[in-house]
Amino acid sequence: MAVSTGYEDSGIAAAPFRVLGPLEVSGELGAVSVAPGRQEIVLGALVLELNRVVETTRLVDVIWSHRPPKTARAQVQICISRLRKALSDGGVDATIETRAGGYVLRAPEDATDVGTFRRLVTEAHALARDGLKMPAVDVLRTALGLWRGRCLAGVPSDVLANTAAQWDESRLEAVETCMRLLLELGRHEHLVGELMQLVADHPLRERLRGHLMVALYRSGRQAEALDTYHQGRAMLTEELGLEPGRELRDLAQAILTDDAVLALAEPAEPRPPVAVPHSDAGQERNTEPDPVVIPRQLPADTGDLVADDRIVSAVCDAVSEGREKGQLNVVLVLGRPGVGKSTLARHVAHRLATEDFPDGQLYCDLRGPGGQPVHPSQALGRFLRALGVPGQAIPHALDERAEMYRSLLAGRRVLVLLDDAVSESQVTPLLPGTGSSGVLVTSRGQLTALPGTRRFDLEPLGPEQAMQLLGRIIGEHRVESEREAARVVIRLVGGLPLALRIIGARLAARPHWSLTSMWHRLENEQRRLDELAHGELSIRASLSLSYDGLAAADRRLLCLLSLAEGTEIPSWLGAALLDDRTPHPADLLEPLIDRRLLDITAMDRRGEFRCGLSQVVRMFAHEQLPAEIPEAERAGAVRRMVGGWMALAEGAHRAIHGGAYTIVAGRGERWHPPADHVQRCLRDPLGWLESEQANLLNAVELAARSGLDELCWELATTLVTLFEARGYPELWERSHRVALAAVQEAGNERGRAAVLGSLGTLHLYRGEYEAAVPYLSTALEIFERLGELSGQALCLRDLARIERHHGDDDRALALYESAERHFVRTQDVIGRAYVLGEMAQITMRRADFVRTRSYLDEALGICRSAGFDRGQALTLRRLGQMLMYQQRYEAAERTLLEVLAMVGASGDLVGEGYVLHDLGRVNAHLHRVEQAVQYYSRSAGIRERILDHGGAAAVRADIVATLGRTMTSVG
């Protein structure tokens, strides 16, 4: 494969911003001159983060990595101003927008060569997974043809160079993938020369060297292949003091022994099962593909929908048309609030789901709590989980999440419903990459920049349709008996479905009211009704009719509910807001449900209904709040609401860990929901935390805004139980940044230490050991000053992990022993069990199996006594590994099988992959080749399912090694 140096043969137009080489910009008037130095650096940083905010502090860092001048921010502003002028003068289709704390380069997603490269590589991987290897190679050639040198070559910024180096690495990975695919296609003889040049340019990249060895071997040049290995080994030994990796060593051994595994495989069919080399018996081993997860996320359809059948049919046809043509079709349903966009879209989605999109339906309300847009990264996280990706396997970066999402949807017939979209940039990352799926979007805005869209603007209902809707709500006989009054009412509310539904609910609740009386009631509020044709005021006028008819207590409750910013309202929340200790809190919500001011959105797993408060009703109720409820009462309601969430989250943590362990307890005021409700929640405490995730995060942020700093940090740190177990690092960080700001503003040192320590743990969770140190050290210092032993123990535990990572086992053991003493003094048995398990890892490596067994037995006893299942599984796996160290393979197998059952029951897919790998190794040592390969294959299947290709490759290397040893022994 010859890599071109430009766009000439790529078949795509040159992007306006090019960073895959020296920085270049072009517009309608040709090349755009960018001043070298600071302007180049700033523009390079913005291009690499296209359509994402780059903080001013980041721009200062990339320009002056050390000791920026006092005028640094002013100089950045000057650079931005000059860049804006240069882009405008050059006719570049892009703008630099100012945002809070930074700047964003706003341009189409294909405006950069790096974005095009990323898209093409993702497409190539999808083609390769489908068995279309030659088309994948062609796409990779096009992607590599975009490169003109090193990323941002010549831009003088050490900080930016680190980011650019990651793209250089991505280029080499694409080259390696291309070489591998061509080898699999039997092009080895044509690749030798090119691979020799690549190895000469990158002598330490073992994968390229391995590809060259395979190409030489398959070309009948076995001696040269082995010489290539020895040259690489000598270079690694001399320069780095390292031996080649296991994969390269195994390849050299296979070449030396003329192993049949190196023979060219037959071309694979699309989406093949994992092929395993077979023994002399000639039996083909195969693994069944993992079951495909089919998401069913659509909200319930509306049984009394009234809409123009022609529009419904046209929208249905538009959504399915793209799939039939094989091209992505984005269908937009537009209109003002209350016109019925969401209702119609959900109806269409249900109508198409079974036959047109049998592979699943994804749904997201893109205007989140408080009217704040849902970030596309958050929506992608939800979609990936719905598609079967465990939280631990979901990438952090938006573009990587989008790539994984498009890969999972490639070739599948899935309908994506995006409700109440705010902007094009919010929708674009959520679009599938192929035409097999359909996309239906509702929005109040026009979203004119979305390409390839079919647009449908909904209008209010006509007189006959509105009559039909009213008849379905209050009864056709009432409408027929007062048709003229009904026509007037419809005209006064502008035919808006939401307004009609609210008025209909009002009339249905009062059978003695006539349509004529409603007509006169509306006329008496003429000043409001004059605004019916102007957006949301029409809805406010309709809402006022329902609000006026409520009892005083119900009006108070509706206003207080507007303080709860979650998308759903659990039944106990009304009682907390009113400080009502009724044993049946759901009864307090019934009058609001009867008036259709609250909607029943779902029944949870515990058999309790959950309510939704629409945004327009929430805004209306919030406007009435000052007149209905004094400020002091509002503050008390918020405190009880957050205290209720805190009490439930604390109960979930205790249920999972067997007590208030591994956490620093705060002193915030709790409000305890009814005991039977708490009991139902805690039947599945982790599941409850997961289901209430959005509400709990909103409670953290509400506490911060309301000056409840103690409850804020307590709730944020308690939620780590969920974040860690289910893989939500971005929510972990988001909640803790909010809590940190709250405690700092309040001067709450204990809370500050707790949040800093937890942020340190987050960095360890992400593998960012150096970043964790300042957080943990500062937290430890504060805890020591305050005499807070629980906090000290947690910090010492995590600092010990860092020392163990650095290889200083003695220092780590000393810190672990200090942590253990503090855990003993605070009676934190689970914290102590965790430390014992960590100490066992160190003594295991030292072959001190007596101490290791002692540590693990004690830790396991603690976890079993407390009922801490996750701790039991972790400790038992360590025990199994110790038994493997001791070559007691039968005992190791029994232990690991017990762990496998535990992680399977808890839904820990990642843990299951690890334990299956362990079981494969055990059976390999026991010379049970067939069982070992089965375990390995199941492990590899799980790794592939969660897109952990590196882990899958390691497992398959063990398969090859196991089968290779068997064949050698037979030979």
N, C-alpha and C positions, 0 to 999 in steps of 0.2 A: 504494500500500500504506500503510495507516494503522497506525502502530506503537502498540499499546496500552500502558498504563502499569501493568499488573499482570497477575495470573493469571486474571482473570475469564473471558476469552474464549479462554484458551490450551488448554483441554481437558486440562490436567494438574494434579495436586495441587501445592499450594505446598510447596516444599522447607523443611525445618526451618531451614536456614542460608541466608540470602539476602544476597548481597554485590553483586549487580548493581544498585547504588543504595546508599542508606544501609544500614549493617549492621542486619539484623533476624534475630531468632531466635524460633522458636515451638515449643511442645511440646504434650503432651496437655492441659495446663491453660491453653493460650493463649500470648500473647506472653510472652517471657522478657526480663526487664530485665538489660541488661549495662551496667555502669558506664562512663561515657565516659572517654576518656583511655587509660591503659595497658591496661586490660582489653579495650577495643575493639580496640586495636592487636594484642594477643596473639591474641585470637580470630580476627581477620581474617587474620593470618598463618597460623594453623592451618587455617582453612577453605580458603584458597587451596592448601594442600598436603594436602588430605584424604587420610588413610590413609598419609601419608608422614611420616617423622621430620623435624621442624624443630629444628635444633640450637639449644641455649640461646644460643650466641653470635649466631646470627641474630636471635633474639628481642630480645636486648640491642641489636643494631644498629637494628632497626626502631623501638624505643622511643626510644633515645638515639643519634642518628646521629653525634654528636660528644661526646667526653668523658663516657662513662657513669660514674655514681658507683661507688664501691667496693662498695656494697651492691646493685649491679645484679642479680646472679644471685639474691640473696635476694628482691628485689622481684619478679622474674619468677616465682619459686616461689609467692609470695603471690598473684599474679594467677592462676596456674594453680589454686591451691587454691580461690579464690573462684569461678572459672569452673566448676570441677567441681561446686561446691555449687549454683550457679545452674542448670546443666543438669539436675542431679538433681532439684532442687526443681520445675523446670518440666516434668518428664516428657519430656525430650528423649531420643530414642533414639540416644545417642552418649556416648562416654566419652573422656576425655583420659588417655592412658597415658604413663607415664614410660619412656623408653628411654635407652640409653647415650648420653649427650651431649645429650639433648633430649627432646622430647615429640611425641606423635602423636595427632591427633584421629581416633578410630576410629568410623566410621559407615558405613552403606550408601553405595554409590557415587552413588545418586540423592538424597543428603541435602543437596546444595547446588544452588542455581540455576545456578551456574557450570558444574557438571558436567552438568546437564541441557542447558544451552545448547550446550556442546561436543558432546554426543551428538547433538542435533538438527541442528546444522550439518553434522556428519559424515554423517548420514543424508541430508540435503539434497544434499550433493555427490554421494553415491552415486546418488541418484535422477536427478540431472542428467546424470551420466555415462551412465546407461541411457536417456537421452532423455525421461525423465518430468519435464518441466520444470514443469508446473503443480503436480503433487504436491510437487516440490522447493520451489516458492514457498510453498505452504501450510505446509510444515515450517519454512521460514525465518521466516515470519510468526509461527509459534508461538514459535520461539526468540527472536525480537526482542521479542515480547510479555513476556518475562521481565524486561526491563530497566525500572528505575524511575528511572534517572538514571546519573551516572557511577559506575563501580565503586568501592565503599567510600567513597562521597561523605561527607565530614564526619569521616572517621577521621584524626586528626592525626599522620600519619607520612609524612615525605618519602620515606623508603626504600620503605615499602609502596606509596606512591603510584606509584612507578616500575613496580612489578609490576602494580598495578591498571590503569595506563595501557595495558599490553599487552592487557588484556581489552577496554578501550575501543576499541583499534585493531581487535580481532577483531570487535567489534560493527559497526564501520564497514565492515569487509571483507564481513561478512554482508549489510549493507544494499546494498553495491555489487553483490554477487552477485545479490541479489534483483532489483535494478533491471535488471541485464543480462539475466536470464532473462525478465523481463516484456517487455523490448524485443524479445527473440528471439521471444516469443509474439505480437508485434504489438499490445501494449497502450500504444503510445507516446503516444497522445492523452490517455490517462487519467493518465499519469505526469508530465506537464509541471509541473503545480502542485507536486506533492510534490518533484520534483527541484529546482525553483527554491528551495524552502525548505531542502532539504539543502545546496545549493550556497551559499546565504546563511549557513547555520550553519557550513559547512566550506569556505570559499572557496579554500583552497590544495590541496584534493584534486582532482587532475586527472582521476581516473577518474569521479568524480561529475559533474564539469563536462562530460566527454566524453559521458556518458550523456544529460545534458540537451541537449547539442548534437544528438545523434542523434534524440532524441525530438522536438525542435523541427523538425529537417529533415524527418523522416518525416511530421510534421503539416502540412507545407506552409509552414513558417515559416523559410525558408532564411536570410533577413536577420537574424532574431533569433538563429539558431544561430551565425552568424558574429560577431554582436555579443557573444554570451556568451563566445566565444573571446577576443575582443579585450579584454573586461573582465578576464578572468583573466590574460591576458598583461600588461596594464598593472599589475595588482596584484603579480604575481611580480617584475616589473622594478623597481617602486618599493620594495617591501618587502624583497626578497631579492637584487636585482640579477641575477636568473636569467631565462632564456628558458624557455617551456614545454617539456616533454619531447617527445621525437620522436613518440610515439604521438599526443599531442594536436595537434602541428603537422601530422602527416600527415592526421589527421581533418579539420582545418580546410581543408587543401588539397583533400581529397576532396569536402567540402561545396561549396567554391568552384567546383570543376569539375564538379559534379553527377555524381560518379563512381558507376558502376553497382554498385560494391562495397558501397555503403550501402543498396542495396535490401534489403527484408526477405526473408530466406532462407525456403525452404520448410521446414516442420516436419521435423525429423530423425527417422529411425527409431532405436530403441534401439541404443546402442553403434555410432554411425556411424563410418565412416572419416573422416579429416581432410579437410574440403572446402577446395579451393583455388580462388580466383577464376579464371575462364577467359578466354581471349583471344577476339578476334572470330571466330576459327575455330569457337568454340562447343564445343570438346572439353573434356570434364570430366576433370580430373586428380584422381587418387586415390592413396592409399598403402595397400598391403596392411597389415593389422594385424600388429603384432609377434607372433611365436609366443608362446603362453602357456606359461610354465614350469610343469611338472607335477612337484611334489616327490614322491619315493618314499622316505620316511625310516623306514619300519617296520623294526624288527629282525626277524631270521629267526623264522619260526614254529617251534614245537616239534613234531617228528615223532611223539613218543611221548606226546602229551597224553592224559591220562585225566581226564575231568570228567563231571559230570551233563549229559547231552544236553539235558535240559529247561532247565537254567540257561543253557547256551550258546545255545540257541535263543531264550530269553527276552531275553538280553542283546543278541543280534543284532537281534531285533524292536524292542527299545527304542531302539537307536541309529538304526535306519532309520526308525522311526515319526515322529520329529520332522521329518525331511526331507520325508516324504510329506504331512504336515499343514502344512508351511510354517512351522513354529515351531521355535526352537532347543530341542533336547532334550539335557540333560546327563545322561549315564549314569555312575553311580558304582559301582565294584566295590570293596568294602570287605572287610577281614579282617586278621588278625594276620600278623606276619612268617612266611614260609615256607608259607603256605596256598595259594599259587599264583595270586595276583591278577594279577601281570604276565604270567604264562604264558597265562592264560585271555584276558586283554585283547588280547594280541598275536595270539592265534589268531582271536578274533572280528574284529579289524581286518583280518587277511589274508582272512578269509572274505567280508567285505563290500567289500573294496577295489575290485575290478574292476567289479562291476555297480552297486553303490550309490554309490560315491564315485570315479568315474573321473577327476575333476579333480585328484586327488592325495591324499597322506596325509602329515601332519606328526607328528613324534614328539619328545618331550622327556622325559628322566628328571629330574624336578623335585627329587630329593634328590641334590645334587651330591657332589663329592669330599669325603671327611671327614664325610659326613652333613650338610653345611651346605646349606640350601635354596638352590636356584637362584633368583636374583632374576628376577621376571617380565620386567624390561627386557632381561636377558641372553637369556632364552628367546625374546622377541620379535625380538631381533636375529638369532638363528639362523633363526627362521621367515621373516623378511623376506628374508634372503639366499637361503633355499631357494625362495622365491617369485620370485626373479629381481631383487631390489632390490640394487644395488651398495652396498658398505659406506659409500662416501662420501655416498650419498643417504639413509642411515638417520638419522632424528632422534636427538638425545640424550635428550630427555625421555620418560619412560615413557608419558604420556598421548598424546603425538604418535606414538610407535611403535604404540600400541594402535589409534589412529585409522587409521593407514596400513594396519595389518594387517587391520582390519575392512573397510576399503575394498577391499583386494585380494581378500578372500574373498567379498564381496557377490555373490550370485547364482551362486557356484561350489559344486560338490558335492565338498567336501573333508572328509576325516576327520581330526580332531585327537585324538591319543592322548597324554594327560598321565599319566606313570607316577610313582607314589609321591609324590603331592602332599602338601604339609605343611599348608597352610592355605587358607582361602577367598581371602584377599587375594593369594595367589600364583596362584590359578587364574583369578580374575575377569578380569584384563586379557588373558588368553589365549583368552577366549571369542569366537567369531565374532559378528557383529552380526545375522545373518539365519539363517533356519531351513533354508537350503539345505545347510548343512554339519552334520556330526555331531560330537559331543564324547564321548570315553570317558576316564574318569578313574579311576585306582587310588589308594588311600590307606589308610594305617593308621588315620587318624583318621576322625571321622564327617562333618566338613565340613557341618554342619547348616545353616549360613547361606547355602549356595549355593541360589539360587532355581531352580525349575523342574527338579528333578532326579528321576531314577529311580534307586533304590538297590538294590543286590544285595549281600547279605552272604554271603561264601563260608565254608563250614564245611570242616573236614578231611574227607578222603575216607572213605567208608563202607568196610566190610570187603571187599566184592566189587570195588569200584573200586581199592582199595589193592592187592589181590591182582593185579589186571590190570596195574597200574603196575609192581609188582615183577617180574611175569612178563615184561614187555617189556624190563626191564633185565637180569635174570639168566637169563632163559629160562623158558618156561612149564613145561617138564618138571621143573625143580628145585622150582618152587612146588607143582606137583601132587603131587610125591613127598613133600613135607613140609607139607601144608596146615595142620595144627594148629600147627606151629612158626611158620609164616608168620602165622597169625592172632594168635599171641601177640606176635610182633615188631611187627605193625601196631598192636596195642593199646598196647604199651609206648611207642611213639613218637607215639601220639595220632593216627595217620593223617595227619600233616603231610606233604605232597608233598615238600618240601625234605629233610626227615629221611629219608624213604623213598628218595629219589634217592641220598643220600649212602651209606646203608647198602647199597643195591643196587649202587652202584659198588664199594664195598668187597668185597662178595661176588663180583661179576663179575671183579674183579682176582685173586681167590683161589678158583679153582674147587674146591679141596680143602676149603674151609670149608663147613659145612652151615648151614642155617637154624637147626637146633637149637643149634649152637655159638654162633650170633649171639644166640639167645634167652638162653642162659645168660650170655653176655657182658653183655648188657643187665641181667640180673638182678643180676649182681655189682656193678653201679653203681647200686644201688637208691636211694641218697640223691639222686642227680641225677635219676633217672627219676621220683621223686615230684613233681618240678617240671614235668613234661611238659605239664601243662594250664595252665601259667602263662606265657604269652607266650614270650619269646625263650629262656628256659632250656631249653625243649625242643629248640631248635635247637642250643644249646651242647652238650647231651648227645650229640646225634647227631654233631656235628662232632668231638667228642673221640674217637669211634670211628675216624674216618678219620685224625685227627692221630696217634693212638697207633701206627698201622700204618706210618707213614712212617719211612724211614731218617733217621739223625741229621742228615745234610747237607740232606735235603729239609725236615726240620722247621725247620732254621735259615733256609733260603731262604724258606719260607712266612712265618716271623716277620718277616724283613727286608722282604719284599714289602708287609707291612702299613704300612711307612713311606712307601711310594709312594702318594700320595693321588689320582692320576689315575683316571679311569673305565676306562682301558685301559692295558695293560702291553705295551710293545714287547719284542721278543725279546731285545734286548741288555741289558735292565735287570737281569735276574738275575745276569749276569756281573759287572756293575758293583758290585752289592751284595756279592757274594762276592769281588770282586777276582780273578776267574777269567779268564785270558787265552785261553780256548778259542776256536778259530776258528768254532765252531758253538754260540753261546750259547743258542740255542733248545732244545738238548738238555737243558739244566739244568731247564727248565720241564716237560718231558714227564712226570716222575713225578707232579707236582701236577695236571697235566691228566688223567692216567689215573685219579686218585682223585677227579676232579670237583671238586677244590678250586679249580682254575682252569678257566675256560670259554674256549673259542676263540670270540671274538666276531666276528671278521672276518678277511678276507685283504686286506692293503693292496695298493696299486697296484704295489708292488715284489715281490709274490708271497710276502710273509712273513705268518705268522699273528700276530694280536694277541689277547691274553688279557684277560679281565675277572676281577676279584676282587670277589665280592659283598660287600655291607656286613656281613652277619652273619659271613661267613668272615673278613673283615678285622678285625672287632672281636674275634673269638675269637683270631686269630693275634696281635693286638696285646697281648692279655691274657697270652699265653705269653712275650712278648718278654723281660721282665726275667729270667725264670728260664733262658731259653735262651742269651741273648747279653749279655755285659757292656756297660756303658754306653760305654766307650771304643770298643769294636768297633761299636756302633750309630752313634756319631758319625762314625767313619770310613766306614761304609756310606753315610750320608747325604751326606757330603762327596763321595764318588765318584759317587753318583747325580746330584747337582746338577752336578758337574764333567763328567759325561757329556752332560747336556743342554746345558751351556755349550759343550763342544767341537763338538757338532753344530750348534747355533745359530750359532756363530762360523763354522763351515765354510759354512753356508748364506749368511751375510752375505758372505763372501769370494767365493762362487760368483756371487752376484747382482751385486756391485759390481766384480768383477775383482781383489779384494784387500781388505786390512784398511783400507779407506778410509772417510772421513766418520764416524769413531767414535773415542772415547777408549778405548784398550786397557787392561785391568786386569791384575792379577797373580794372580788366583785359580787354584787348582790344577785342571787338567783331567784327566779320565779319558777316554781315547780308545776308543770302540767299535771292533770289527773293521773293517779298512780296506774290505772288500767291502761291509759294511753302510753305511758312510759314503758310499761311491761310489754305491750305489743311491739313497740319500736325496738326494744332490746332483744327480741327473739332473733333478730338478724342485725346486730349493731353496725357491722361494716356496710351491709346493704342499705341500712337506713342513712348512714352518713353519705353514701354515694347518691341516694335518691334525693337528699336534701342539700346537695352540694351548692347549688345556686343560692338558695335561701341563706345558708350558713355564711357564704362569702358576703352576701349583701348585708348580713347582720354585723360582720366585722367592719365593713365600710360605714354603715350607719352609726355604729358605736364610736368610730373615730370622728365623724362629723358632729356627733352629739356631745362630745367631751367625756365619753365614758371610757377613758383610757385603760382602766383596770380590766373591765370586761373585754375590751378590744384585744389586748395582748393575750389574755387568757384563752379566748375563743380561737384566735389565730394559731397559737401553739398547740392547742388541743386537737385542731384539725389535721395536724401532721400525721395522726393515726391513719387518716384517710389518704392524704397525699402520698405517704410513703408506701402504703400497702397496695394502692391501685395505680401508682405512677402518675402523679399530677405535679411535677416540679414547678411548672409555670404558675399554678395556683398557689403553691407553697410560697413562692417568691412574692407574688402579687399581694397576698394577704399580709405577709410579714413586712413588706415595705409600708403598707398602710399603717400597720400597728406600730412600727418603729417611729414613724412621724408623729403618731398620737402620743406615745410615751415620752418622746423627746420634748414635745411642746408642753406636756404636763409636768416635766421634771420627774417622771416616775423612773427612778434608777433601777429598781428591782424588775419592773417590766422591761426596761431597756436591755438589761442583762439577759433576761429570758428570751427576748426576740433575737438579740445578737447571737446567742448560743445556738438557737434553732436555725438561724441563717447559716451558721458555720456547719451544722449538720447537713443542711441542704447542699452546700458545696461539696461535702464528702459524698453525698448521694450521687452527685453528678461526676464524681471523680476529680474534682478540682481541689486537690489537697493544699496547694500553696495559698489559694484564695481563702481557704477556711481558717487559716492560722490567725489573722488579725481579729476576726469575729470572735473566735473562741478565746483568744488571749484576753481581749477586752472584757468579755463576759465573765471570765474566771476572776479577773481582777475585781470587778464590781461585786460578784458573789462573795469573794473572800472579805471584802470590806464590809459587806452587810451581814456576814456570818451565815449565809444561805447555803447549807450543806447539800441539798438536793441539786441545786444549780451547779455547785462545784463538782459534784460527782459526774454529772452529765458532760461537763466541759473536759474534765480529766479523761473520761472514757474516749471522747472524740480526739483529743490531742494524742492519746496513746495510739489510736488508729493511724494517725499521720506518721508517728515515729515508726510504726510497724511497716507502713508503706515505704518509708525511706530506708528500711533495712536495719534500723537500730532496735533490735529486739530487746536488748537489756533496758534501754530507756523506756521502751513501750511497756515492758513488764512492770517497771517501777511505777509508771503512771496508772496502769491498770490496778495495781495493788492499792494505790492511794484512792482511786475511784471506788474500789470494792469496800474499803474501810468506811468511806462516806455513805455508801449505799446501805451498809450494815447499820450504821448509826441512825439513818433515816427510815430503817425498816423497809427499804425498797428492794424486795426480793427479786423482782423481774430485772431491775437494773443490775443487780448482782449476778443473776444468771447470765445476762448478756456478757458481762465482763469475764465470767468464768469461761464462756465459750470462746471469747477472743484470746484469752490466755492459753487455752487448749491448742489453738492454731499455732502458737509459737512453740510450745513444748512438743507438739507433734513434729514440727520441722526439725527439732533437735533430737528426735527419736527417743524422747523421754516419755514413754508410753504409760508409765505408772502414773505420773502427774497428770498426763492428758486424760486418762480414763477417770481419774479422781475428779478433775474439773468437770468433765462432761456428765458423769453420773450425778454430781450434785446439781448442775444446771438443769438436767433433764427432770430430776425430782422436783425442783422448784417450779418449773413450767407446768408439769403435770398437776401439781398440787394447786396451782393458781388457775388451771384451765386455759393456759395461754397456748393455743394450738400452733400459732406461727412459730413461737419459740421452740416448741417441741420438735417441729419439722426441721428447723435449722440445726438444732443440737443433734438430732438423730442423724442427719446427713453428715455432720462432722464426725460422729461416731463411726459411721460407715466408712468414711475416708481414712480414719485411723486404722480400722481393721484392714483396709487395703494396704496401707503402709506396712502393716505387720504380716502381710501375705496370708491373712485369714479370710480367704475369699468367700467361703460358704457363709460365714457369720456376717461378712460385709453385705452379701446379697440379701440375707434375711432382713437386715436393718434397712437397707435402701428400698426394698419392696414395701416396707412399712411406711417409709417417707413418701414413696410414690403414691400410695393410697391416700395419704393425708393431703398432698398438694393437689391431687386430682379432685378430691372432695371440696377443697376450698377454691377451685378455679384458678389456681396459680399456674398459668400456662408456661411462664418463663421458668419457674422452679421445676416443673415437670420435664422440660427440655434438659435441664442440667442433670436431674436424677437419672433420666434414661441414659444419658451419656455415661454416667458413673456405672450404671448396671451393664452397659455394653463393655466397659473396660474390665469389670469383674468377670464377666463370662468369657472374655478373651483370655484372661489369665487362667481360667479354668478349662481352656481349650474347647469350649462349647461355641464353636465358630458360628453355627447357624443362629443360636440364640443371641450371640453378641451382635451379629449383623442386624437381626430384627430390632434389638434395642437401639442400635446406632441409627437405623433407618427411621424409626419412629422419632428419635431425637432430631435427626436432620429434617424430617418433615415439619416438625414444630418450628424449628429455626427458620425454615423457608417461609412458613406461614406467617411468622412475625417479621419477615424480611431481614432476618439476621443472617446475611449471606456468609459473613466471616465465620460465625459460629457453625453454620452448616458445612462450610468447607473443612473446618477442623474435624468435625465428626466424620465426614467422608474420608478424610485422610486416615483416620483411625480404622475405617472399614478397609481401605486399601492395604494398610499396614497389617491388619489382622489376616486378611486373605493372602497377602504376600508371604507372611510367615508360614501359613499353612501349606502353600504351594512349594515353598523352599524345603520344608520338612518332608513333604511327599517326594520331591526330587531327590 
